[in-house]
Amino acid sequence: MGDGDYQAVLAAVNRIQRLSDDHWHLLDDSCRAVDDDAWVGPEGRRFTAEVYAQRRELQTQLAKAVHAARAKLQATPRN
């Protein structure tokens, strides 16, 4: 692999990081809405739990993507 490969991986890492940053808080407004009792009763509680679970999963997957991309960059020679 040459420097062009490294630069391509670096560009991908930067893009993945930007996408992660842009989408990290995507479900925050939904979480705030359910915290403000937008949904009530047993279904509301289940919906609230699901919204929070989905936000955690989104953030977990974004963090994994950034970590994997950075690991790939570290493993790519700079020749």
C-alpha positions in Angstrom: 0.0 0.0 0.0 1.2 3.5 -0.8 0.6 6.9 0.5 -2.4 7.2 -1.7 -4.0 4.3 0.1 -3.2 6.0 3.4 -4.7 9.2 2.2 -7.9 7.4 1.0 -8.3 5.7 4.4 -7.7 9.0 6.2 -10.3 10.7 4.1 -12.7 7.8 4.9 -11.9 8.2 8.6 -12.6 11.9 8.5 -15.9 11.3 6.7 -17.0 8.7 9.1 -16.1 11.0 12.0 -18.1 13.8 10.5 -21.1 11.6 9.9 -20.9 10.3 13.5 -20.7 13.9 14.8 -23.7 14.9 12.6 -25.9 12.0 13.7 -24.8 11.5 17.3 -27.6 13.6 18.8 -30.2 12.6 16.2 -32.6 11.2 18.7 -32.1 13.8 21.5 -35.2 15.8 20.5 -37.3 12.6 20.6 -35.8 11.8 24.1 -36.7 15.3 25.3 -40.2 15.0 23.9 -40.9 11.7 25.7 -39.3 13.2 28.9 -41.9 16.0 28.6 -44.7 13.4 28.8 -45.5 13.5 25.1 -46.6 9.9 25.5 -48.2 8.7 28.7 -49.4 5.4 30.3 -47.9 2.0 29.8 -47.5 2.4 26.1 -45.8 5.7 26.7 -43.4 4.2 29.1 -42.6 1.4 26.6 -42.1 3.9 23.8 -39.9 6.1 26.1 -37.7 3.0 26.9 -37.5 2.2 23.2 -36.5 5.7 22.1 -33.7 5.7 24.7 -32.6 2.2 23.7 -32.5 3.2 20.0 -30.4 6.3 20.9 -28.0 4.2 22.9 -27.7 1.7 20.0 -27.2 4.5 17.4 -24.4 6.0 19.5 -22.9 2.6 20.1 -22.8 1.8 16.4 -21.4 5.2 15.5 -18.7 4.8 18.1 -17.8 1.4 16.7 -17.7 2.7 13.2 -15.3 5.5 14.2 -13.2 3.1 16.2 -13.0 0.6 13.3 -12.1 3.3 10.8 -9.3 4.6 13.1 -8.0 1.1 13.6 -7.9 0.6 9.8 -6.0 3.9 9.5 -3.5 2.8 12.2 -2.9 -0.4 10.3 -2.4 1.3 7.0 1.3 2.1 6.1 2.2 5.7 5.2 4.7 4.8 2.4 
